[in-house]
């Protein structure tokens, strides 16, 4: 019933509905940033500096997850199942329904894609 | 007829509590309501001046010293139709330190007043008398300005209200030892309210639940006065968000009243700002806040249905 800042779910943190659109989430994120930024008066005398930094990190984390439709879907399902949501960067991830192992390979970057498309550039002639 | 008691408070002086009270009174009276403003600023009354009146008798002191038997008889007409006022007293030394029985008598008589809307203009600070007047009213409005001093005092006022609510409940349930524990933890060891509740939930879950519910029923409102730009307007919303996370209460933000130089000049000419500048942005903001409140009070006081999400298989 009473939650620590660490236990607030992402929607509670950003103060948006679970059905919020991407735009609403973006606006809520901007609002949250302005509330907890170092110059903000709203936290004056009530929130300590450590707490402010902690909540700022959590807000960033919340936005990183909710802006991505795939991650948001996973997160919503985890919330519905009352289970712990582990960010997908972890190599072993408890997914919905069954345990699955994810391969953690480096994703091809833009440069690599280009190289694949056009082949390796020849070394400059001497 | 249901009487609604409004209280306008907030820790710091000069934020515009009396200005908001007077404007709110004039607005409600212009809607055809029977409105009664009470200057409950026992230590420094001046609501009558904001309504363009001189000090004089009868006033609140006459009732409290038993010169006048009922509070109803101390109400006097203002120059504005539908608006009456109970003036504060000049004899502040005696009245400002109101004892418990006089306070209860006053609160009881306020509830018996014949008016549609009663507006309590409260004083500065977080004295028990002020807190009890604030808590007895519904809605209670906190007026803050976008300055660190006002914000600090607003949070302090809210914290004091919360402690007072919790104490009243603890007295009611006959658990004074818990009250002592709360004072020890929060005041001496400067633990947060959240920390206190967390430890209470671990040791005594039933009391924790009851007290937490009591806290959720405390729903003050916030008005940001003297807002000069968009950032000041948003500050009120941010404060509501911070209060929900750190003080565990629903702080309802009613909006901002823009800064207006003419408030000063209308005060000097003893003409209420709201009556003189009805079309100003500041007057409009007062109207909007009152409308927002009237609209939302109906809904916010109904407990929403419990929404449960389907359990996963």
Interface residues (C-beta under 8 A of the other chain):
Chain A: X1 X2 X4 X5 X8 X15 X31 X32 X34 X35 X40 X41 X42 X43 X44 X45 X46 X47 X55 X77 X79 X80 X81 X82 X83
Chain B: X146 X147 X148 X151 X152 X155 X156 X194 X197 X198 X201 X208 X209 X212 X231 X234 X235 X237 X238 X239 X241 X242 X245 X246 X247 X248 X309 X310 X311 X312
